[in-house]
Amino acid sequence: GEIVAHYQPTVEVVSGRVVGAEALVRWDHPARGLVLPGEFLPLVAKTGLMNMLTTRVLQLAVAQASAWERQGLDLGIAVNVDVAALLDPAFPEAVRSALADAGLPPERLTLEITETTLMADPVLAGEIAQELARIGVRLSIDDFGTGYSSLGHLTALPLAELKIDRLFVRRMTESPNDMTIVRTILDLGASLDLSVVAEGIESNDTRPILER
């Protein structure tokens, strides 16, 4: 019961409306207080518990999204999927079960997958991604532009979304190259009918540029 989720809003840039949230895991330790993932995720991975942790965060997130829905808030929820979960043939059933228990429509859930995760076993990861898409959940490539074989994944996977890595977003006001990368990913997403999320909008200078 010490694993908790905090939620980072996803905001529609032009309107400013909150349209969803991303679940961020925290360990509410009884003695140490709130422990951030950078401190405990390496231990979770080393002990082989990452799949269990991913499932737990998934359960917390869809339950929260369902609670928001009952309050009249039409918000999607996003959950990061670790390689251990994406390569587990039982993971799609865990997703189905979590959605059913929470009573949340599958299209309200976005599962975020990094390119590095996909590269661990592209064939198996692709098969499980296809099964997840058949459930009706949305699939997103997280940290897009920092991994490998990005364009191949865009054509091979049933994707709904790209997330521009915060590194490019943070530097775009100062670096013409990063600005070009962000613009190119936006154009690519529009051409492929994918929604695009820009991570790490942390200054008043960045947002109006992204609006344009």
Summary of the structure (lengths in Angstrom):
residues: 212
radius of gyration: 17.2
end to end distance: 44.1
largest distance: 50.6
contacts: 639
relative contact order: 0.10
helix: 50%
strand: 24%
